[in-house]
């Protein structure tokens, strides 16, 4: 009887550790396998002052970043996004930032002050700090980022602040950009 109790206790410990490991895995926290492979939702936007759509960027690897000027983690990751854009642009990669900002002047000032080098679009339909475009993707917090492959399908979702120019992240994009 004593041996059975010990075995049962160890089994509970092993199951608990397994559950903790599952929740701690980066793929659980960031991968959202349920959306990987789905077609990225198209939406109208302005690209360099001209009307367009997300689908106009098909053939490129698109890092679709939902952010806002009033969001501290968004502001914090901006320099790394600038570095990543410079790193990927020669290999047909592009960052597209969609801002949930209601104030066009604050948005424009932020772009100038931060020296933004990636494509940005302020969602003019934003109300109460919520972008309808971001909501259509299921975005519940900022920043949130979707990596879209050259065929227009979602490869990965990242929730929250990321160090976009870290060696691990650059290796991930090297692999993705090397695919045809």
Secondary structure, DSSP 4 states (H G I P E B T S, - for coil): -HHHHHHHHHHHHHHHHHHHHHHHSHIIIII-TTTTTSBPPP-EEEETTEEEEGGGGTTSEEEEEEE-TT-HHHHHHHHHHHHHHHHHGGGTEEEEEEE--S-HHHHHHHHHHHT--SEEEE-TT-BTTB-HHHHHTT--SSSEEEEE-TTSBEEEEEES---TTSHHHHHHHHHHHH--
